[in-house]
């Protein structure tokens, strides 16, 4: 496998107006590129993404979209440059590829879009994977992670333009963070990194975005028992959390958070 991440930021000139005065200066802007995802040399989807941690994205996307059952079913990953973006070539076993061809769809994924190209309601609203019910969580751990999250988002601090997803251990210590212009991409990168680095599922995910149906679905597919979002959940996301057994926290802010499913699993 070879990972060839591109440049994640670019310096561009801007004019800042402030209190009646205008000044020109350089600004650091996040890169956003088209990434064509191919399976066994056949085009599957084009995503707008941050050109970093693309092997993690390949693994996470393949798992959370149900294209392969496990990380060992990803045989090879190669990133190549194209004049219009990047090509992410993923090799999978013939059995998985045959199943993918049966449900193949052509779509262009916009930044932050998780259902672009779904042709039927059955494709869009999938039955959730049910996660375990072994872990218990503490409010203190959730607050510890929320307080420590911002400094781990290096690209966000530099540009102000990306989402973050962090893996937190049972005590709320942040183990790793992944970032992307797309919130789904950031989560896929994180899940891919967890699988590639064989990090224990004992912990929880913390994301900078709202808790949407697709985000909960991805977490459930990865077998993760708790997702904490800094913004609001949708009603469908709460329904999906209840159906899958994922504990769901929204409005994760310093000093407060709201539990929308799984409150019986929390203690001080």
N, C-alpha and C positions, 0 to 999 in steps of 0.2 A: 504494500500500500504506500502511496506517496501523497503527501499533502503539500499543496503549493498555494498557500494563502496569498491573496493580493493585498494591496495597500488599503488600509482601513480608514484613513483620514486623508484630507487634502487641505492645503492652505489656499484660501481664496480671499480676495479683497472685498470688504464691505464698507458701507457708510453708516455710521451710527449717529442717529439723531437723539439728543438728550438735552432736555430743558432749553430748547431753542438753539442749540449749537450742533453743527454737523462736523464729524471727523471721519476720515478714511483710515482704515487699519486692516491688518490681516485677521482672518478668522479661521479656526480649525473646524472643518465640516466633515461629517461622516460620509464615507463612500457607500453607494448603493449600486449593486450590479445585478444583471440578469444571470442566473445560474440555471443552466439546462441540466435537468436530472435525467440520466439515461440508465436503463436496466438492460443488460446483455445487448448493448449497442442499439436499443430501440428507445426513442424519445418518449418520456412519460409526462413531464411537467416542467414548466419554467417558473422559477421563484425569484422574486426580488429579494436580495439578501446582502448581508455584510460579508465580504470575502475573507473570512477567517474561520478557523475551526471547522472546515468543511468536511473532514472525515467524521467528526462528531455528528455533524448535521446528517451526513449520509446514513450513519447507523441509526440515529434517533428517528429520522423521518421514515426509514424503512420499517422500523419496529412499530412506531405509533400509528402508521397508516396500514398496518397489518399485511405488509408486502412479504415479510419474512417472519417466521415464528421466534427466531432468536439471533443473537449477534453472530453465532458460529455459522449461520446461513449466509453471511455476507462474505463472499470469497475474495473479492478484491475491490479496491477503490482507487480511482485515478482522477486527478484534477488537471485539466488542460485549459490553456488560454485560447480564446476566440476573439476576433476583432470586436465583437459585440458583447462579450462577457466571458463567462467561464462555463466549462462543460464538466459535469460531475458524473463520471462513468462508474457504475456499480455492477458488479457481477454477482449473480445469485444462482442457486441450483435450478435445474431445469423444471423441477416440480413446482417451485415457487413462481418461476417465470411463466409457466403454463397457466397457473391460476391468475396471475396478473393480467395476462393477455385476455383471459375470459371476461375480465371486468375493466379492461383498459378504457381509459377516457383521455381525451385531449383537452388540456386546459392551460390557461395562463394565470398564475397565482399573483395577485396583487399583494403589496406589502400589508401584512396584518389580516390577510384573507384566508380563512381556513376551509371554506366550502366551495370556492370557485371551481366551476366545472362539474360539480355533481349533477348528474342528469336526472335522477329520480329522488323522491323523498326517502326511499329505502337506502340509497347510497348516502344521503346526507345525514339521516338520523339513524345511526347504527346501534344495535344492541350493545350495551357496555360490557366490558370484562369486569367480573366481580373480584375485588381485591380482598386481602386477608383482614382479619379483625384482631390481630395480636398486639399491635403497638398501642401504647398509651402515651399521651402528650401532656406537657405542662405549659401553662400560660407564661411562665417565666422563660421557657425555652423559645417560645414564639417571639416574645418581646426582645430577648437577647439577639435573635437573628435579625429582627427588624432594625434594631439600633446599629448593627454592624454591617448592614447591607450596602449602604451608599458608597463607602470607601472601596468596596470590592468591584464596583462598576467603573473600571478605568476609562472605557470608551465613552460612557455617559458623562463622566466628569469632564472629559476633554471636549465633547461635541454637544451634549444635551439632546441628542437625536435618536437614541437607541433604547431598546428594552433590555432588561436583564432577567435571568433566571438563576437561582442559587440553590445548591444542595446543602442542607443543614443537618447536622447530626442531632441525636436525641437531646443534647444539652443546648442546642441552638447555635453551636459554633458553625460558621460557614466554611464548608470543606472546599467548594469550588463554585465558580460563577461563569456563565456564558452570556454573551451579549449579541444582539442583532437588531437591525432596523425593523424586523418583523417579530412580534411577540411569540408567534408559533415557532418561528425558526430558533429563537433563543431557547425555548423549552426543548425543542428537538435536539439542539446542540448539547444541552445539559444532559438529557436522557442518554444520548449517544456516548457522552464522556463517562457517565456512570457505568455503562455497559462495558466500554473499552477498558476502563481502569479497574473494573470488577469491584466497585465500591458497594458496600453493604446497603441494602434497602432500609436499614434501620435509621429513620430520620424523616425529613419532609422537604418539600419544594416550596420556595418563596419566589414569587414573580412580581414584576413591577406593574403588570397590566391588570385589567379587570379579569374576573374569573368567568370565562365564557364556556359554552357547551363543549367546544372543540378542545379547549385547554384541559378540562376535566377528563374528557375522553382519552387524551394522550397520557395523562397521569395514570389513569386506570389501566390502560394497556401496558404501561411500564410496571404495574404492580405496586405503585406508590400509594401509601395509605392516607397521606395528608397533603393538601395544597393550601398555602397561604397566599392571598393576593393583596396587594396594597390598595386596590380599588374594589369596586362593587362586583358582586356576582349577578348573573342573569337568572331569571326564574328557571329557565331550561337547564342551566348549569347546576342549580340546586337539585332539580329533579334527577339529573344524571348522577350527581354525587350520591343521592339516596339509593338509586338503582344499583350503583356500582360498589357502594360501601366506602367511598372516599370521604374522609372527613374534610370539610370545607370551611375555610376562614376567609372573610373579606374585610375590607377597610382596615388592613393591617398597618396601623400607624403607631408611633411612639406613645406608649401609655394606654393604648386601647386597641381592641380588635373584636370583630363580631363573628360568632360561630353560627353557620347556617346549616351544618349537618355534622352529627357525631359529637354533640356536646357531652354525652356521657363518657367519652374517652379522654376528657380533659380534667386536670387537677392543677392545683397551685404548685 
